Amino acid sequence: MTYQITPDLLERAKKLHQSCFVADAHYDLLKVVCDKRAAGRTNVIATDYLPAIKAGGVNLLICSIYIDDCYIPEMALRQALAQIASLHEEIAESGGALALCRSTAEIRSAVKAGKVAILLSFEGVEPLGCDLRLLRVFYELGVRGVGLVWSRRNYAADGCFFNPVEEGRKGGITHWGVKLLREIERLGMYTDAAHLNDEGFWDLCRLTTRPFMSSHTNCRELTPVMRNMTDDQIRALAERGGVMGMNCCGSFVRDLSTGPANAADLANHGAHVKQAAGAQHLCFGFDFCDEIRAAKGQPAKDCFPYYDSSFELTAQLLARGFSEDELRGVLGENILRFLESVIG
């Protein structure tokens, strides 16, 4: 079904982005910034990204610590620390525009002061190796979210590949991974199920008692790839009080052989989550990666370019019957409520 996006809907969407708390549950910003700083740049976030972030009305970015394959295993810890160090340098250079936050109280305080709040999360725990003690070190450095895996195997669990590959028998969460989950809960961090394979997802449901999120994952019912979640998984996450972020990557939004994905296609996933589990469990988890793809000579895949055009998705959700109250949740309040229930 095609929905007509009128100028009135676009204007309503823009006003919501400027008046509501807006958050993104997953952004690989630190890797790009760290690479640019290594090439001699300074004040990268304020110069290259902040104007468009503010144009989209974004108040909170959950920035992932993502490690490229080429650094694993020997350099994973060093790369993670370099990304955090780069963020601290960027905050110092930003003139008070950015704030590293460790709690919802700090997030609210930063937003009230007109700053963009940043929360840190792992996208794969490769920086820990198999040393559980390092999790406490990263907690003290401000990391509050733990995505157990990226799309590869590590000491904690198996990730799900983007496309089928030749491999042996899949595994779920390992014995060390179970100990890691216990430490995550003890420290008051949250777990992120994005990139876990099905075996690991159901292990997570069985082995934990607290809410968890899937920060950047769409619906397998609409786009049958392993990176997306089944309806049963979406409902299980919702029953636990979790949230699920809509991912902009076109490969997880539609069959790209029939054309590129856009905001309307992604809104279909949002509407499906609302139908399956309720709008209160939906959020943004855009995972903008076209800049990373361009650096590798790969074509663009994101449904829309960046935060300053994200209101197109909000307009599409309005067209699908989302109320403004529901959208206040989707834009950011759902994430904030989730974080408050887990990290405080």
Salt bridges, closest charged atoms under 4 A:
ASP28 OD1 - HIS26 NE2 3.16
ASP35 OD2 - LYS31 NZ 3.07
ASP48 OD2 - LYS36 NZ 2.89
ASP48 OD1 - ARG41 NH2 2.91
ASP68 OD2 - LYS31 NZ 2.84
ASP69 OD1 - ARG152 NH1 2.41
GLU89 OE1 - ARG37 NE 2.91
GLU90 OE2 - ARG37 NH1 2.54
GLU93 OE1 - ARG37 NH1 2.89
GLU123 OE2 - HIS26 NE2 3.33
GLU123 OE2 - HIS195 NE2 3.06
GLU123 OE2 - HIS216 NE2 3.13
GLU126 OE2 - ARG152 NE 2.97
ASP131 OD2 - ARG133 NH2 2.91
GLU140 OE2 - ARG136 NE 2.69
ASP158 OD1 - ARG153 NE 2.57
GLU183 OE2 - ARG186 NH2 2.88
ASP198 OD1 - ARG220 NH2 2.71
ASP203 OD1 - ARG206 NH2 3.38
ASP231 OD1 - HIS272 NE2 2.74
ASP232 OD1 - ARG235 NH2 3.04
ASP265 OD2 - ARG254 NH1 3.41
ASP287 OD1 - HIS26 NE2 3.50
ASP290 OD1 - ARG293 NH1 2.74
GLU291 OE2 - LYS36 NZ 2.89
ASP302 OD1 - ARG293 NH1 3.08
GLU324 OE2 - ARG12 NE 3.13
GLU324 OE1 - ARG328 NH2 3.94
ASP325 OD1 - ARG328 NH1 2.50
GLU326 OE1 - LYS274 NZ 3.04
GLU340 OE1 - ARG108 NH2 3.42
